[in-house]
Amino acid sequence: MNFDNILERRIVKNGLHSLVLEISADEYKEDYEEYNDDYASNILERHLQYRGDDGRPTNIQIDYDYKNNIVRIFADIHYLGNDHTTYRM
């Protein structure tokens, strides 16, 4: 997956970052056959690692927008009190 093709949006409220990643469904399907939260977690962790972001994601969910052919991954990202995150692949 080309992480340069992922659009990222964030909203910060009371120190909590809510993140949305948008990926072309065609690009998503090059690596994954179905839409599930485990795959979304893997993509999100790899995206954060690619960006050098040591936030810790929680509440990860995936949604496929059939009309626009877009996959969206939603998560909360926590930073306060973090040690450096070690990623697993």
BELVENWO-V473511 format. One line per field, one symbol per residue. ss: DSSP state (~ for helix, > for strand, _ for the rest). phi: phi as a letter, one per 20 degrees, with the letter a starting at -180 (. if undefined). burial: b if it has 9 or more other C-alpha atoms within 8 Angstrom, else e. A space follows every 50 residues. Layout:
# BELVENWO-V473511
ss->???
phi->???
burial->???
This chain:
# BELVENWO-V473511
ss->__~~~_>>>>>>>__>>>>>>>>>~~~~~~~_____~~~~~~~~~~~~~~ ~____>>>>>>>>>>____>>>>>>>>>___________
phi->.effeeeccccdclneeddcddcgfffgffdcebdbfffffffffffffg emeefdeclebcbdefgdlcddddadddcfmfeffdedd
burial->eeeeebeeeeeeeeebbbbbbbbbbebbbeeeeebebebbbbebbbbbbe eeebbbbeebbbebbeeebbbbbbbbbbbeebeeeeeee
